[in-house]
Amino acid sequence: MIIIIIIILTVLILIMAINFYIIKSTESKIKNAKEIKEKDIDCILILGAGIWGNRPSYMLEDRLLEGANLYNKKIAPKIIVSGDHGKKEYNEVKVMKDFLIAKGIPSNDIFMDHAGFSSYDSMYRAKDIFKVKKLVIVTQKYHLYRSLYIAKKLQLKAYGIKADRRKYRKQTYRELREIFARNKDFFKCILKPKPKYLGEEIPITGNGDTTND
């Protein structure tokens, strides 16, 4: 019984240590728009967060609004919307792109990553498919630590912009779940497996309309 307790405590300490390490190693990369001075950033990467029919969830809407704001401030010339389009009837990235177009962002500057099924996949595909080297990641703050850590381990130079514009339901649950997600991706970044879906290169310097479905 004592051995079991020791094993459980050891595992819990390891989980919390990894969580602490990921937060502390990336928090300096979370900026606001005024703090980003570089002019050669390839793109703004907006990560998916669910849709309700043909409209974004509140969390996703806030990410899109922040991404549009950064584009209008000329932080980067292109946007990647990365999300779930694993089923024909669930097209997260189309909802994201349509929302940005309605906000005045040119369609050709918006690239759709149809296979952004996880934060890891989104970062890997940004580098491998869209040939991104330097980017700004837009998501809520609790999610930025893991996203920035993955980007760093994939040799992407990344900054994070938080999109927390309101309070969100079930946020305590998300924060707890994120601890385990950080641990999962910590080990994933050691192994660096390829995502399930890759494909032909679509350089971010081109026309985003080539990614339309």
Secondary structure, DSSP 8 states (H G I E B T S, - for coil): -HHHHHHHHHHHHHHHHHHHHHHHHHGGGEE-GGG---S---EEEEE---EETTEE-HHHHHHHHHHHHHHHTTS-S-EEEE-B--BTTB-HHHHHHHHHHHTT--GGGEEEETB--SHHHHHHHHHHTS--SEEEEEE-HHHHHHHHHHHHHTT-EEEEEE---S--TTHHHHHHHHHHHHHHHHHHHHH----S---S---TTS-GGGG--
